[in-house]
Amino acid sequence: MLLWSELEAAIPLDELPAFHRAFLDMHRPELGAQALPLRRVQQYVSQTLRTLVGRGLAEVAEGDFKVLPEALPEPYRSRFAWSGGYDLPPSSGNPLI
């Protein structure tokens, strides 16, 4: 599982709104996330993470969330899922790379 706060920290700040909107498009397409104000997107992301806990795709973890890779939209899933949750370079000693 990937820690949500660490996942967000690994994404460049200017990409975060697109990541959040893609996350909502995946889990709550009825919201039309692409047209929502950023503040509303942030609120819906928090609600959606709590919903994913009930669906078994996430867990609450000390004030944060851990999410399964399949709960992430592409290309973020491919970017983080098999590197232990981080965009690590091959020289990092990560046995999964």
N, C-alpha and C positions, 0 to 999 in steps of 0.2 A: 504494500500500500504506500501511497505517496502522501506526505504531509502537505496539506494545502498551502500553508504559509510559506513553506520552502519552495514549493512549485511556483507560487506567485513571485517570490523573490528572485527566482532564476530566469524569469521572463523579463526582457527589457521593459522599462516603464511605459514607453510609447506603444508597446504591443499589448499591454494589459487590457485596455478596453476591448480590443478585437478578441482576445482570449475569452474574456467574460461573456461577450455577446455570442461567440461560437459555442460556449458551454451552455448558455441558455437556449440557443437554437437547437441544440442536440436534445436537451431534456424538457424544454418548455416552448416548443415552436409556436404555440398559440399566442405567446406574448409579443411576437414581432420585435425581438430584441434589437435589431438593427436600427429601429426608429425610436427607441426609448432613450430618454436622457440618462446620462451616466449614473447619476445618483440612484435612479430607479433600477438600473441594471445591477448596481451593487446590492441593493436591497433584495432583489430577486435571486441573486447568486446565493446569498445567505439562506434564504428560504429554501432554495433548491437543494443546497447541501444537506439541510435538515431532512428534507424529503428523501434524499438518497440514503440516509442512515436507515430509514424505515424500509427501504427496498434492498438493503444489504450491499449497496455499492459504496458505502462510506461508513466511517465510525467517528464518534466524538473522541477527541484526544486532547485532554487538558486545555480546554478553551479553543481548540483548533479542530480540524477535521483531517482524517486520513481517507483518501479515496483510492479505489481500485483503478488501474490504468484504463480499463474499458469504460469508465465514467468520463473520460476526457475526450474532447473532440480532436480529430486530426487537424493539423499535423502535430499537435502537442502530444498526443498519445505516443506516437512513434518517437518523438524527441526525448521523452522522459521515461517511458514505461520500462525499458529494458536496461536502464543505466542506474537502477536503484533509486530513481526519483530525481536524479540530477543530470545535467548536461555535462558529464565528465569527459575529459579527453582520454584517449586510449592509454596514455602513459600514467594514468592515475592509480593503476594497480587494481582497478575494478575487474573481478574475474568474469563479469558478464559481458565484457567488451572484447 
